[in-house]
Amino acid sequence: MDMAWNFVNDKSIYLQLVDIIQNRIATGYYAPGSKLASVRDLASEAEVNPNTMQKALAELERMGLVHSQRTSGRFVTDDEGRIQKMKRETARETIQTFLQQMKNMGFEKEEIIDLTPIVEDKYNEAGYKYEIIEANNCIVNKVLESDIASHDVTLCLAKIMDEIREQIGLVYPFE
């Protein structure tokens, strides 16, 4: 399965490469412990300069998601706890961005909550995912009802998600 290397103009290429490779690790496209292609091969596949790819891989090493073995190449971390942590952080950032975008568009709490059944209906057809959306409704509702500063939203979301998981015994299919 090939995944496209799609770039946008409003963010540096190397940071986009970091995001794309992070996403590939999170989704299992690059399995834990697997060997990555060479810098030159990855750069060729992504159609970027090898120096740019090298910079992205160095950042991923700094983050602990990739490591080098002398003469053997680069490998995805086999620390699944680190990968899960990265996935949770990415999810929190996505939720925070979503809430900020909705606020910037002028949506009020009630309007955001009213929009969530659109997502809920799609998930209802898939069965058990309904509870996940219900949990997200609770998160959006709780976060929007609070007076916390925007930089505290991520911490609040993590705490609320843990409370919801305990209350309804929610088990995510992707964890």
N, C-alpha and C positions, 0 to 999 in steps of 0.2 A: 504494500500500500504506500504510494507516494503522497507526501504532504507538500503542498505548495509553499514556497518561500515568497510571501506577499509582503511588500513594503509600502509604507506611506511616507509622505513628504514632511510631516511635521515632527519627526523624531529621528535621531541619528540612527544610521544603519546598524552600527554595532549593538546598540541597545535593543533594537528590534530583533537582531539575531539572538541575543540573550533571551528575550521573551519567547521567541519561537522555539529555541532549543529547550528552555524551561518547560514550555507547554508540551513538547514532545516527550520529555521525561515524565511529566505529570500524567500524561495519557497512556504511557507505556509503549509509545512508538519506539523510544529508546529504553529498553528494559534495564532494571537495576543490574549493575555489574557488567553490562554489555560494552563492547569496544566500539568507539566512535570511528568513523572514517577519518582519514588524515585531514589535516588543515587544508591542504591543497584540494582534496576531493570534495570536502564540504563547501569550500569557497567556490569551486567550479559548479557544484550542484545549485548553490544559492545565487550564482552569478555575481559574486562580490570579490573584492581584492582579498588575497590570502592574509594580508596584514590586518584587515578589518575582522576577518574570521578569527584570527589568532587573538586579537584583543577581546572578542566576545568570549572565546573559550577561557582566556585568562580570568575574566570576570566570573565565569561559571566555576572555575577552580577556586577562586577567592570565596565564593558562596558555599563551597563544599559539595556542589552537585556533580562535579566532574573532577577526576584526578589523573595525573600523569604517572606512567610507569616507564622509567628510563628504558629506552630501546623497544618498548612494547606499544607505545601509543597512549591515547587517552581513553578513559573508561568512565561510564556513568557510575556514580556512587552506588554501592550496594546497601547503603543505610536507608532502609525503607522508612524509618522514622523521620529522617531528614526530608525525604521526598514528601511524606504526608504533611510535615510542617510547612513546606513550601506550597503545597496545594492549598492548605488552610489559609495561609497568608494571602495567596493570590485570590482566593474566594472572598476574603474579607475586604481586600482592596477593590474588588469588583463591586461588591455590595455598597461600599462607601462611595465609589464613583457613581453608581446608579442613583443613590439617594441624593448626591450633590447635583447631578444632572437634572433630576426631577425637580429639585428645589430651584435650580437656575432657570428651568422652563416655566416656573411659576406655579407648579403643582403644590397643593396643600395636602396635608396628611390624608384626609378623607378621599381625595382624588386618587392618590397613589394606591390606597387600599382598594378603591373601587376598580382600578385597572388590573389588579392582581387576578381576578377571576378569569381574565382572558388567558393567562398562563395556566391557571388552575384547570380550566376546561381541557386544555391540551394534555395536561398530565393525567386528568381523570381517565381518559381513554387508555392510558398505559397501566392503569391499576394502582399498584402500591405507591407510586410516586406522589399520590394525592397528599399524603401526610407531610411530605417534604415541603410542598407549597404551603400547606397550612402552617407549618413551622415558620416558613419565611414570612407569611402574613403576620404572625405573632412578632417576629423580629422587627419588621418594618413598623408595626404599630407601636411596640414598646420603645424603639429608638426614637421615633418621631414624637412620641408623647413626652419624652424626657427633655430636660434642659441641659444635656451634656454638650460640651464643646465638640466641634467636628473632629478634632484629633483624638477624642476619646471614643468615637463611634466604634472603631475597630475593637477596642477592649470590651466595650459594652456588648457588641455583637457576639463575641466569643463567649462571654459569661451567659448571655441570654440563650445562646444555642445549647450550651451545656445544661442549663435549667430545663429547656424544652425536651432535650434528649432524655433526661432523667424522668420528667413528668409523664411522657407518653411512650417511653421505651423505644424511641425511634432508632432504627438501624439503617444507615445509608447503604445502598447497594454498591457504591463505589468506594467504600472504605474497607 
